[in-house]
Amino acid sequence: MARDPTHPAATGTRRIALALLAAASLTLAACGGEDGMPASEYASWANNANGEILKDANNEDFKVRLDNRALVHWASNTRLNGMTIDSGGNIFDGGLAVGFVANATSISGSNIGVLRCLNSRDMNVIVSAGGYTYTC
């Protein structure tokens, strides 16, 4: 015998099923995914296995903020006031061009982004409490 879809027991079963479906949908939406992930505050570099990380000659990690293009020493979270990298990978210190972002091969064989001086030598950035300096 077929159940009457208008019977109170059948309607209650549908409500429970809809409530479970709604709860499952909310749970899945809370997990994130590409639409739920916050956008990064840092530039990502093409052909860089390290994504946002750029390496200096001393193998230290740096990132570039998207809002002001400032170079940031990642380990100390220190913004290097005056040192910027534009979207083309050109490095400036106080507005003067001093280097560029280049691709290099890591020890593991991956392509990584590195800081290079205009003379094509690897740039070593030294960060201290008083600021920063760099050598080529």
Secondary structure, 3 states (H helix, E strand, C coil): CCCCCCCHHHHHHHHHHHHHHHHHHHHHHHCCCCCCCCCCCECCCCCCCCCCCEECCCCCEEEEECCCCEEEECCCCEEEEEEEECCCCEEEECCEEEEEEEEEECCCCCEEEEEEECCCCECEEEEECCEEEEEC
